Structure formats: structure tokens, C-alpha cells
Amino acid sequence: MFGLGKKDFTLFLIVAVLALFAPFILNPFPTDSGLAQFNAGYPDLMQRFVIFGILAIGFNILFGLTGYLSFGHAAFLGVGSYAAVWMFKLLSMNVIPAILLSMIVAGLFAVVIGYVSLRRSGIYFSILTLAFAQMSYNLAYSVLTPITNGETGLQITLDDPRVLGVSATADGGIPVTNLFGMEMRSFETLVLGPWEFQFSVGYYLAAIIMLISFYVAIRIFRSPFGMMLRAIKSNQNRLYYTGLNARPYTLAAFVISGMYAGLAGGLLACMDPLAGAERMQWTASGEVVLMTILGGAGTLIGPVLGAGFIKYFENIFSKINDQVVHGWVSFLPDGLEDLVVALIHPFVGKGWHLTLGLLFMLIVIFLPGGLVEGGQRIARRLRRKPAKDDAKSASTTPAE
Amino acid sequence: MGILDVKDVNKRFGGLKALSEVNLSVQENTVHAIIGPNGAGKSTLLNCLVGKLIPDTGSVMFDGQSVLGRKPFEINQMGISRVFQTPEIFGDLTVMENMMIPLFAKRDGVFRLHAIESVENEATLRERAEAMLSDVNMLEKRNMHSASMSRGDKRRLEMAMCLVQEPRLLLLDEPTAGMARADTNNTIDLLKEIKEKRDITMCIIEHDMHVVFSLADRITVLAQGTPLVEDIPANIKGHPKVQEAYLGEHA
């Protein structure tokens, strides 16, 4: 169906259902309950899930298929954001031209960086891309201030010369990003008993674009081009003596991957028309690498899972402060309560990086294939054992 | 004039003269073996033929065209395929995928992006790959992960990958190195079969005398970077110069 195999189509359907019903799935706790802070179903965070999902899907086309580890993907993200904001400033507040321009500019950028960096492979390639990304970051921060507005970041102002549209709304406000009049930030709230679900235009636009990106990625993975990319990862020497020059293939993969990142950057700007240099910093590049490896490099769904996982941690786990922990363990005697809180303290709130780091280590050591491999192992175990002693065997048998 | 003509080739690595005044002519549809003791320059010569090294002086002509200055993938497109000493295959891919890549390469030659659409005539290519696999008795292993196969099977697969491109010249770099006797004999049989069935020229670099004498139509003996003699196998065995330079070393 749609040129996909049966298995891929099922996977695509699952992702589509998850993405479209995310406002329900991510809001399992009633609004007034103590667990409501674990709800991730608000538009701002869901947008981050899918947008960083796009970034990771694109990164995986390069890293998962060809094995070239780019440490500079944030540069494309940043370039995409700047391009989109300029489009808002100069042309129109409609998101379509902004998204298109962000992809084109990031693609051109990727041609240049890729052409130079792909002369080397392995660690040298990684370092070259890292160097390019840091150069872009520093340029955006200082020399290119007229284009990037330096430290402050590029923003929409009241005197933008917007060709198709107005510089300011009738009541003197800054116009908002929209898709043919549908404002990105507008949302509907559905109240069902104690639950509240929010459906925002911005999220659904991003989710649909993510699904299109995911579909294209599946097609690339299953195509002869994808097979060629896996051959590059597997044995470049053999490919070279088989009459193929690997360079155009790696460059194409790099550019496609860069355009995905540009698209993600453009979408970020669509949701919040602001572009800052810190989006290009090397930590941002590293984050994509983490997402992809955490989810499972080279798998289709892995990067999306990894992106969701990290963004959930960043936004939800970091909000658990000492007070919240006190609330959980208040049943303990006073001295013990303080002790437990002191022990948990470094791992939550501002210390969420520590927990994430530990989890990342555990996953890399015990599940080198990432979350996807974990899922496959569980599925295999469930299938092998009869349903009756499932729970027991899962807890007693050590991991393979 | 043969299909491959090497003329006055010299190659130096610093102070070491790896090849000096090498002249060699491989005739079409023959099996030409190059033998010689360790350090005789066999591998250097082979690398000069496939574009990995460029000789300091001299010329290498394939079918009337110079291969010098061309990159390995361009030389492959001229019709020269190479089998490596340790089988070079795409370990992460299945046997069938391994076979498809040389076919795509042969078809496309240069870069073509088939990212969404499948290649036209993919079915025909698939049939050709399967026919080739059955020629080397590997059809039943087509869905196997190629990294998990035995060395003998990897060797077979690599040869199939080279042959499916229908090269005019097949270069084999010690095709039986490190193989058990049984595997070696299988490889000899396979190569004999290939020789009978196809119009193909083979150039074998080999250590193992048994392999050389059971396959070669002509043999060149290389020692210290220079060809000592070139003759048919029967005359090579008893040649005094060869005894001295090559067989003598073993005694």
C-alpha cells in the first residue's frame, strides 16, 4: 500500500495513530490529580516531540544508513530557523513559504558542508562537521549580526516590511504565524470529566509533516538508493571496486538529511517565530546523536522514539523539584523523609541530565540497538513463552 | 597484443624498488598466473592494474586503453573486476542484496538516485542475480546474512559478485589463501567451471603451486620485482631459474 510493504505499512499506521491521537495518549492523568505534572499532552511539548522526531529521522538517514556520524546537524536546524523567520519578516506570515525556504537554504548549506566534509570518513568526518557547525554558531553570534541579530536572536518586529501581509495587526500587535489564516498557536480544548485535552493547529501541522517525513524515510530505506547507502556503511572498498563512486551517494544522503534538519528548524520557527544562535550550538548537535542512538540507529522508528524520550525527560523530569519529592514521601518519619529527598535530589529537577545520562549508559551497554531492540526482545520473549508464566519468567530470568 | 599489456613498469617505494621493468601480456580468454616468492612485487603489480597505485614509469593498457590515472571504480567500469585476498563483501547485507549492488552498478555506472522509485527492470536484474547464485551453488543461501557465512562461501559470493558484472578480465589475488584443502579444491573446481562456461580472461596471483598448475594456461614468475620467465606450466616446473628463485626458497 502506497508503495510500502505490509510490515512497513503497519509501522506507518501505528506511528500515524500515535501522532494523531497524541493529545489523548500523552494526557493520561486527570488535570487535578497529583500525577498531572507527568502529562505531556500540551501543544508546546507535543510540537517539540514531532519536530525533533523529524530532525532525528533525517539524521538517521545519514547515520543509520551510511554510518557517517555528523556532529554538526544543529547548524542545519539553525539555518532553517533563520530562513523561516526571514520569510515571515519579508514575505508573509503564512508558514508554507517559510518551511520551503528553510528546506532549500539548509539543503544548499548541506551541499557546501557535505562537499568538504565527505572527503574524509570516520572520526575526521565527525570533526569536520563539528567544526563547520561551531563556525556557523560563532558567525551567527557575532559577524553575521545584520542577518541573525546576534545574541538577541532574530525576531518578528512591528516594522517588518512584509510584502504579502501587514506589518502590524489592526490593534497594533505583531501578526502571528498561520496556515492560510489558521493560527499556529490557536487550539481547542475538550473537557471530558476530569480530563482536559488540547488540540492545536500547530501540533497537527507538525505531526502531519512528520508523518510525510516518516513515509519518505521508509521509502528511502527500502529503495535501491537505501541499499547502496547500507553498502557504503558495510564495505566502501568493495563498492569502489564494483564500479561505484560512493561520494555522490553520501553527498545525496547528507543533503537529504540536512534538508530534514532544515525542515525541523523551519517548523520550530513556525511554532514560535524566533531564531537564536544557541540552536546551532554543538550541544544541540549532540542531542540529535543521543536521540538516534537511544532510539536505535538504523531502525525506522527508533529515532522518533529517542526524540520523544529525551524531550519528555527534558521537559517533564526537570520539573520534579524537592517540594514535589517531599510530597511523595511525606508518609515517612521526618528524618528519613529528608534523607530520601536528599538522595533523590541529584537525579530530578535540575539534575535530570544525570538520570538521562545513566539511562543512556544502561541502554547503550545492555541494548546496543536502542529502545527498538528492547521492544523486540520483549516481543520475542512474549511470543516464545505461553501467556501463563509470562510475568514470572520476565522477573526471574536474567537478560540474554 | 593481449587484452592486458603491461610495459616497462617501474614502481619505487622510497629506496625499495618494488617493480622494475615489468613486461607482461595477458592473452584474451586465457588464465594467466603470476607467481613468485614473498616480496616479489605481485601485490604491487596487481595494485597497479586496478588503479590503487600508479607506476612511476611505464604503461598499463587494457583493451587498447590506458588504465593509468583512472580510479578503481572507473577501471571496474572498463571491465576489470577484482577478487581480494580476504573476501570483500557487504557483510551487513543479505546474499541477494550483495548480488544486486554490482548489477545496479553495472547498469547505472554513474550516480543515479533511486530513492523513491525502484530501478526499472529490477525483476530482470533479480533473475540474473539468482542465475549467477545458482551457478556457484549458493541459491539456497540467498536470504542469509552474508557476514555469518563460512569463508569458502564468502569467497564464492565475492566471485559471483564479480562475475555477474560480466567483466572481461577477472583479477584474483590469492583466491585460496588461508583456505582448507577441501575449500581450495572447491575453489579450483569453481574457477575451472567459470573458465569453461564463460568467455573470460583471468589473471591469478597465487602462492599455492597446486592451484596454479591446475588452472593456468601461462605462468609468469616474478622475483624481486622483475619477471624471470614466462611460459606454459609444463616448462615452468623444471626451469632452473625458477627452481633457484622460487622453489629453492621452499626447500
Chai-1 contact restraints between the chains, C-beta under 6 A:
chainA,res_idxA,chainB,res_idxB,connection_type,confidence,min_distance_angstrom,max_distance_angstrom,comment,restraint_id
A,R219,B,I116,contact,1.0,0.0,6.0,A-B,restraint_1
A,I220,B,A115,contact,1.0,0.0,6.0,A-B,restraint_2
A,S223,B,H114,contact,1.0,0.0,6.0,A-B,restraint_3
A,S223,B,A115,contact,1.0,0.0,6.0,A-B,restraint_4
A,P224,B,F104,contact,1.0,0.0,6.0,A-B,restraint_5
A,P224,B,H114,contact,1.0,0.0,6.0,A-B,restraint_6
A,P224,B,V119,contact,1.0,0.0,6.0,A-B,restraint_7
A,F225,B,L113,contact,1.0,0.0,6.0,A-B,restraint_8
A,F225,B,H114,contact,1.0,0.0,6.0,A-B,restraint_9
A,F225,B,A115,contact,1.0,0.0,6.0,A-B,restraint_10
A,M227,B,E97,contact,1.0,0.0,6.0,A-B,restraint_11
A,A231,B,F90,contact,1.0,0.0,6.0,A-B,restraint_12
A,A231,B,I101,contact,1.0,0.0,6.0,A-B,restraint_13
A,S234,B,F90,contact,1.0,0.0,6.0,A-B,restraint_14
A,S234,B,G91,contact,1.0,0.0,6.0,A-B,restraint_15
A,S234,B,D92,contact,1.0,0.0,6.0,A-B,restraint_16
A,S234,B,L93,contact,1.0,0.0,6.0,A-B,restraint_17
A,N235,B,E88,contact,1.0,0.0,6.0,A-B,restraint_18
A,N235,B,F90,contact,1.0,0.0,6.0,A-B,restraint_19
A,N237,B,E88,contact,1.0,0.0,6.0,A-B,restraint_20
A,R238,B,E88,contact,1.0,0.0,6.0,A-B,restraint_21
A,Y240,B,P72,contact,1.0,0.0,6.0,A-B,restraint_22
A,Y240,B,F73,contact,1.0,0.0,6.0,A-B,restraint_23
A,Y241,B,P72,contact,1.0,0.0,6.0,A-B,restraint_24
A,Y241,B,N76,contact,1.0,0.0,6.0,A-B,restraint_25
A,Y241,B,R82,contact,1.0,0.0,6.0,A-B,restraint_26
A,T242,B,P102,contact,1.0,0.0,6.0,A-B,restraint_27
A,T242,B,A105,contact,1.0,0.0,6.0,A-B,restraint_28
A,G243,B,F73,contact,1.0,0.0,6.0,A-B,restraint_29
A,G243,B,N76,contact,1.0,0.0,6.0,A-B,restraint_30
A,G243,B,Q77,contact,1.0,0.0,6.0,A-B,restraint_31
A,G243,B,A105,contact,1.0,0.0,6.0,A-B,restraint_32
A,L244,B,F73,contact,1.0,0.0,6.0,A-B,restraint_33
A,L244,B,A105,contact,1.0,0.0,6.0,A-B,restraint_34
A,N245,B,F73,contact,1.0,0.0,6.0,A-B,restraint_35
A,P248,B,F111,contact,1.0,0.0,6.0,A-B,restraint_36
A,A252,B,L113,contact,1.0,0.0,6.0,A-B,restraint_37
